[in-house]
Amino acid sequence: MRHLAEVERAWFRRVINAEDVPLVWSVDGDYQAAYDASAATRSETFAAWEAEVEHSRRIEREAESLDVTGYDPRSGEQVSLRLVMSHLVHEYARHNGHADFLREGVDGTVGA
């Protein structure tokens, strides 16, 4: 969830909305800091994720169209809101799959 809060902020606020905000969990731009689970409680993590999702949804609602673009400094390219939203669907799907494998390892439940 910490990583997904970071993903929401990076793509919607920093790339599409061009907001000059630091990463959620790292002031010096270290994306790996989101994986340090000891840095926040479960409730702090979910609150941060929910806040970033709300920012993302506001940006989506206010966009003139899915063709709105923003600059992605990591790729050096302009990217559309459409591409960002598609990327986020894939990002969440990947991480939900990871969580499913972890749960299966704990309780043996498959395909639930």
ZIGIKA-V787578 format. One line per field, one symbol per residue. phi: phi as a letter, one per 40 degrees, with the letter a starting at -180 (. if undefined). psi: psi as a letter, one per 30 degrees, with the letter a starting at -180 (. if undefined). burial: + if it has 16 or more other C-alpha atoms within 10 Angstrom, else -. A space follows every 50 residues. Layout:
phi=???
psi=???
burial=???
This chain:
phi=.ccccccdcccccccccfccbcccbacbgcccdccccccacdcccccccc ccccdcccccccccaccdbacccccgbcbcddccccccdccccdcccccc cccdccbgcbgc
psi=eeeeeeeeeeeeeedefhkikllefkfggjfffffjffflleeeeeeeee eeeeeeeeeeefkelffkllkjfefglkkleeeeeeeeeeeeeeeeeeee eeeefeffkkg.
burial=+++++++++++++++++-----+++-----+-++----------+--+++ -++-++--++--------++++------+++--++--+-----------+ ------------
